[in-house]
Amino acid sequence: MSWDSLNDAPEIIEQPISDDDLLVAKVFVTKDGQELLDLLKLRTLDQPTFVPGDDPSYGYFREGQNSIIREIIQKINRVQNRK
């Protein structure tokens, strides 16, 4: 494999926009929705997922919370990038 072979990489297939994507985007692009999303980010993504000395399973729990917020952001971006 060489660097040149990267040019032959398959194109990324875009996922179709689902009804869920449209609903999430509709809710979270409003002023209130953006404020709520900022609050959710502050309480999840902006916090450590693991603190030394805590039970390791706490990190798994926290990443589960983070994944929900990441999915919301991904749905919003999917809709906004298709417009």
trRosetta pair geometry for C-beta under 8 A, 3 or more apart (Angstrom, degrees):
i j d omega theta_ij theta_ji phi_ij phi_ji
1 5 5.4 -104 -155 51 71 150
2 5 5.2 114 56 -6 67 99
3 6 5.8 -35 -172 7 48 116
4 7 6.0 -39 -176 16 52 112
4 8 7.9 43 137 -10 66 101
5 8 5.4 -52 -165 33 55 114
5 9 7.8 88 139 -50 65 75
6 9 5.5 -10 -168 -26 51 115
14 82 8.0 133 171 -90 140 104
15 18 8.0 -33 146 -25 108 94
15 78 6.6 -40 73 -139 105 135
17 21 4.8 -121 -162 79 75 143
17 22 6.3 83 156 -51 111 89
17 78 5.9 161 -104 136 82 106
17 79 5.8 93 -135 -95 128 70
17 82 5.8 -103 -48 19 130 165
18 21 4.7 111 53 -1 71 99
18 22 7.3 -135 99 0 44 85
19 22 5.6 -54 -151 37 36 112
19 23 6.3 37 152 -21 67 106
20 23 5.7 -56 -147 37 31 111
20 24 6.2 28 158 -16 66 107
20 75 6.6 -87 124 -132 86 139
21 24 6.1 -59 -148 38 26 107
21 25 6.2 23 157 -15 64 111
21 75 4.4 -156 -124 -159 67 90
21 78 5.2 -70 -147 83 136 124
21 79 5.2 164 152 -54 102 102
22 25 5.9 -58 -144 40 27 109
22 26 6.1 33 156 -25 64 108
22 79 6.1 134 -95 -105 50 134
23 26 5.7 -54 -147 32 28 114
23 27 6.5 20 157 -14 63 107
24 27 6.0 -62 -152 38 30 106
24 28 6.0 -2 165 3 68 117
24 72 5.7 -154 -169 -142 130 71
24 75 4.2 40 74 112 145 142
24 76 6.3 -105 123 -59 101 72
24 79 7.9 177 74 -10 86 136
25 28 6.4 -71 -132 50 25 92
25 29 5.7 21 174 -24 67 116
25 75 6.3 -136 -46 133 83 87
25 76 4.9 139 -103 -119 77 59
25 78 7.9 -119 -59 66 127 76
25 79 3.8 -53 -62 49 163 157
25 80 6.8 -179 -139 -41 128 81
26 29 6.8 -54 -132 29 15 105
26 30 7.9 24 158 -28 48 99
27 30 6.8 -62 -179 13 31 109
27 33 4.9 155 143 -112 59 135
28 33 3.9 -164 -126 161 29 120
28 34 6.6 101 175 -70 67 50
28 36 7.2 -111 -119 70 79 106
28 37 5.1 70 -154 -51 113 131
28 72 6.4 123 -58 173 162 109
28 76 5.5 -78 84 -86 129 128
29 33 6.1 10 30 79 24 138
29 34 7.0 29 -150 -55 23 97
29 76 6.7 154 -62 -143 89 109
29 80 7.6 149 -94 -74 129 113
30 33 4.2 93 51 7 83 107
30 34 6.8 -148 87 -8 41 84
31 34 6.0 -55 -150 34 27 109
31 35 6.6 27 151 -18 62 106
32 35 5.6 -53 -150 36 34 113
32 36 6.3 35 152 -19 66 105
33 36 5.6 -53 -149 36 32 112
33 37 6.3 33 153 -18 66 105
34 37 5.6 -51 -145 37 33 111
34 38 6.3 37 153 -20 64 104
35 38 5.7 -52 -149 35 30 113
35 39 6.5 32 151 -19 63 105
36 39 5.6 -54 -151 36 33 112
36 40 6.3 33 152 -18 66 105
37 40 5.6 -52 -145 37 33 112
37 41 6.3 37 153 -20 65 103
37 69 7.7 130 -155 -150 76 94
37 72 6.7 -160 -121 126 107 134
37 73 7.6 123 -165 -78 126 81
38 41 5.7 -52 -148 35 31 112
38 42 6.4 36 152 -23 63 106
39 42 5.6 -52 -149 33 31 115
39 43 6.4 17 157 -8 65 110
40 43 6.0 -64 -146 44 29 102
40 44 5.9 -8 165 10 68 117
40 69 5.3 177 137 -107 113 116
40 72 7.6 26 100 49 154 156
41 44 6.4 -78 -134 53 23 86
41 45 4.7 -34 -154 40 71 117
41 46 5.8 70 145 -19 75 103
41 69 6.0 144 -87 -175 62 143
42 45 8.0 -3 -38 53 14 79
42 46 5.1 -25 -133 37 37 138
42 47 7.9 64 155 -36 42 93
43 46 7.6 42 0 48 15 96
43 47 6.6 -10 178 -17 30 130
44 47 6.3 -83 -156 29 12 106
44 62 7.6 166 -153 -168 76 77
44 65 4.8 -145 -131 134 118 108
44 66 5.2 170 160 -89 108 61
44 68 7.7 -95 -152 60 169 95
44 69 5.1 163 80 -16 144 146
45 66 5.6 109 -87 -133 67 95
45 69 5.6 -122 -38 96 109 147
45 70 7.5 124 -87 -59 121 82
47 62 7.4 -118 99 -155 105 125
48 51 5.8 95 104 -66 137 79
48 62 7.8 -5 119 171 50 164
49 59 5.0 71 140 -144 93 75
49 62 4.0 172 -145 104 72 131
49 63 5.5 48 -152 -60 139 77
49 66 6.7 -46 -92 -24 117 140
50 54 6.5 -156 -161 60 64 121
50 56 7.3 9 -134 -135 125 54
50 58 6.6 130 -115 90 68 94
50 59 3.7 -1 -77 -89 109 113
50 62 7.0 -159 -54 41 59 142
51 54 4.7 78 65 -12 85 122
51 58 7.7 -35 30 100 82 141
54 58 4.7 -57 147 38 125 149
54 59 7.6 134 94 -39 119 81
55 58 5.1 110 71 -20 80 99
56 59 5.9 -41 -172 20 54 113
56 60 7.5 51 139 -13 70 98
57 60 5.3 -46 -159 32 53 115
57 61 6.4 58 144 -22 72 101
58 61 5.5 -53 -152 36 37 116
58 62 6.3 36 152 -19 68 106
59 62 5.7 -53 -145 38 31 110
59 63 6.3 31 156 -18 65 105
60 63 5.9 -55 -147 37 30 109
60 64 6.6 38 150 -24 62 103
61 64 5.6 -54 -159 28 32 116
61 65 7.0 31 147 -16 63 100
62 65 5.6 -49 -155 32 39 112
62 66 6.4 38 148 -18 67 105
63 66 5.3 -50 -145 38 39 115
63 67 6.3 47 153 -29 67 100
64 67 5.8 -48 -148 26 30 113
64 68 7.3 35 152 -22 58 97
65 68 6.1 -54 -165 24 36 111
65 69 7.2 24 148 -9 66 104
66 69 5.9 -60 -157 39 40 107
66 70 6.1 39 149 -20 73 108
67 70 5.4 -52 -143 40 35 114
67 71 6.2 41 155 -25 66 103
68 71 5.8 -53 -151 32 29 112
68 72 6.8 32 150 -19 62 102
69 72 5.6 -49 -152 32 36 114
69 73 6.5 35 151 -16 66 105
70 73 5.7 -55 -149 39 34 112
70 74 6.1 37 152 -23 66 107
71 74 5.5 -51 -144 36 32 115
71 75 6.4 35 155 -21 64 103
72 75 5.9 -55 -152 34 29 110
72 76 6.5 29 152 -17 64 106
73 76 5.7 -54 -150 36 32 112
73 77 6.2 29 154 -16 66 109
74 77 5.8 -57 -146 40 29 110
74 78 6.3 35 154 -26 65 105
75 78 5.7 -49 -146 30 30 114
75 79 6.8 24 157 -12 62 104
76 79 6.2 -63 -157 39 30 105
76 80 6.1 17 155 -11 68 114
77 80 5.8 -59 -136 44 31 105
77 81 5.7 27 166 -19 68 113
78 81 6.3 -58 -140 38 20 106
78 82 6.8 16 158 -18 57 113
79 82 6.1 -68 -154 34 29 108
79 83 7.2 36 153 -36 63 100
80 83 6.1 -45 -157 10 37 115
